[in-house]
Amino acid sequence: DITHFAVYYNLNLDDVGDESSRVSFTSGTSSNNIQVRSQPNGTSIRIVVQMDGELFSDYVDVGNYNNDIKIAFSFSDNIMNVSLGGEIVSSNTFTNISFGGFTKIINAGNSVTDDSTRFSGLINEVMYFPMTLSDAEINYITKN
């Protein structure tokens, strides 16, 4: 089972006026994924992380969608830290992370056939690290 890893997105979001624009790392199921979603206000994002069916969600201010949104998620055992713009903006302790890893990145929610959640914007860069990155490392890669 994979319990030490990190993921990174560098995105530009279109201001679509809702939270339907999503990009996700997924295991192919709705119980294991990391999503970044647009928001109606055009100044924040919603991060949604599901690990073995356990749900974490947070809203994070990004200023505006014209800027690069650099966000990283680092997992060590059951602890997740999220960095945006060079600082830790969110964290969570999961009860259990014991899934087999992510099999795909999709420009939508959990389904590549669901047009209502298609990502609207630019995906500039995506990285997956098969190891935990320290807070200093995720802060460094997300710094603008």
C-alpha positions as CSV (number, residue, x, y, z in Angstrom):
1,D,0.0,0.0,0.0
2,I,1.1,3.5,-0.8
3,T,1.2,5.9,2.2
4,H,4.1,8.3,1.2
5,F,3.6,10.4,-1.9
6,A,3.1,13.9,-3.1
7,V,1.2,15.5,-6.0
8,Y,1.6,19.0,-7.6
9,Y,-0.6,21.0,-10.0
10,N,0.2,24.3,-11.7
11,L,-3.1,25.5,-13.1
12,N,-4.8,28.5,-14.6
13,L,-8.6,28.4,-14.1
14,D,-11.2,30.0,-16.2
15,D,-13.8,31.9,-14.3
16,V,-16.8,29.7,-15.1
17,G,-19.0,31.0,-12.3
18,D,-19.5,27.7,-10.5
19,E,-17.5,24.8,-9.0
20,S,-18.0,22.5,-12.0
21,S,-14.4,22.9,-13.4
22,R,-12.3,20.1,-11.8
23,V,-9.0,18.3,-12.3
24,S,-8.3,15.1,-10.4
25,F,-5.8,12.5,-9.6
26,T,-7.8,9.3,-9.1
27,S,-7.5,5.6,-8.6
28,G,-10.4,5.2,-10.9
29,T,-12.9,5.0,-8.1
30,S,-14.9,7.7,-6.2
31,S,-13.2,6.7,-2.9
32,N,-9.6,7.7,-3.8
33,N,-9.0,11.0,-5.4
34,I,-7.5,14.5,-5.1
35,Q,-9.5,17.3,-6.7
36,V,-9.0,21.0,-7.3
37,R,-12.3,22.7,-8.2
38,S,-13.1,26.2,-9.3
39,Q,-15.5,28.3,-7.2
40,P,-18.3,30.8,-8.2
41,N,-16.5,33.8,-6.7
42,G,-13.4,33.4,-9.0
43,T,-11.0,34.1,-6.2
44,S,-10.8,30.7,-4.3
45,I,-10.5,27.0,-5.0
46,R,-12.0,24.0,-3.3
47,I,-9.7,21.1,-2.6
48,V,-11.4,17.8,-2.1
49,V,-9.4,14.7,-1.0
50,Q,-10.9,11.3,-0.6
51,M,-8.8,8.5,0.8
52,D,-10.3,5.1,1.3
53,G,-13.7,6.8,1.3
54,E,-12.8,9.3,4.0
55,L,-13.5,12.9,2.8
56,F,-11.6,16.1,3.4
57,S,-12.6,19.4,1.9
58,D,-11.3,23.0,2.3
59,Y,-11.7,26.4,0.5
60,V,-8.5,28.3,-0.2
61,D,-8.2,31.9,-1.4
62,V,-6.0,32.2,-4.6
63,G,-6.5,35.9,-5.3
64,N,-7.8,35.5,-8.8
65,Y,-7.8,33.0,-11.6
66,N,-5.5,35.0,-13.9
67,N,-2.5,33.9,-11.8
68,D,-0.8,30.5,-11.9
69,I,-2.3,28.4,-9.1
70,K,0.6,26.2,-7.8
71,I,-0.7,23.7,-5.3
72,A,0.9,20.6,-3.8
73,F,-0.4,17.8,-1.6
74,S,2.1,15.8,0.5
75,F,1.1,12.6,2.3
76,S,3.1,10.9,5.0
77,D,1.4,7.9,6.6
78,N,-2.1,9.3,7.4
79,I,-1.1,13.0,7.5
80,M,-1.7,15.4,4.5
81,N,-0.3,18.9,4.1
82,V,-1.3,21.3,1.4
83,S,0.8,24.1,0.1
84,L,-0.3,27.0,-2.1
85,G,1.8,30.0,-3.1
86,G,4.8,28.9,-1.0
87,E,3.0,28.3,2.3
88,I,1.0,25.5,4.1
89,V,-2.6,26.5,3.8
90,S,-4.4,23.3,4.9
91,S,-3.7,19.9,6.6
92,N,-5.6,16.9,7.7
93,T,-5.1,13.6,9.5
94,F,-6.8,10.7,7.9
95,T,-7.9,7.6,9.8
96,N,-6.3,5.3,7.2
97,I,-4.5,5.7,3.9
98,S,-3.9,2.2,2.4
99,F,-4.9,2.3,-1.2
100,G,-2.7,1.1,-4.1
101,G,-2.0,4.5,-5.7
102,F,-3.4,6.7,-8.4
103,T,-3.9,5.3,-11.9
104,K,-4.8,8.4,-13.8
105,I,-5.2,12.1,-13.9
106,I,-8.4,13.4,-15.5
107,N,-9.8,16.8,-16.4
108,A,-13.0,16.2,-14.5
109,G,-14.4,14.8,-11.3
110,N,-14.4,11.0,-11.0
111,S,-15.7,10.2,-14.4
112,V,-14.1,11.0,-17.8
113,T,-17.6,10.8,-19.3
114,D,-19.2,13.5,-17.1
115,D,-19.1,16.7,-19.2
116,S,-20.6,18.7,-16.4
117,T,-17.3,18.6,-14.4
118,R,-14.8,19.1,-17.2
119,F,-11.8,21.2,-16.3
120,S,-11.9,24.7,-17.9
121,G,-8.5,26.4,-18.0
122,L,-4.9,25.5,-18.5
123,I,-3.0,22.6,-16.9
124,N,0.5,24.0,-17.1
125,E,2.3,21.3,-15.1
126,V,1.5,18.1,-13.1
127,M,3.9,16.1,-11.0
128,Y,3.6,12.9,-9.0
129,F,6.3,12.0,-6.4
130,P,6.4,8.5,-5.1
131,M,7.7,9.8,-1.7
132,T,6.7,12.3,0.9
133,L,7.9,15.8,0.4
134,S,8.7,18.0,3.4
135,D,6.8,21.2,4.1
136,A,9.9,23.2,2.9
137,E,9.9,21.2,-0.4
138,I,6.2,21.6,-1.2
139,N,6.4,25.3,-0.2
140,Y,9.4,25.7,-2.6
141,I,7.7,24.2,-5.6
142,T,4.5,26.2,-5.1
143,K,6.2,29.5,-4.5
144,N,5.3,32.0,-7.2
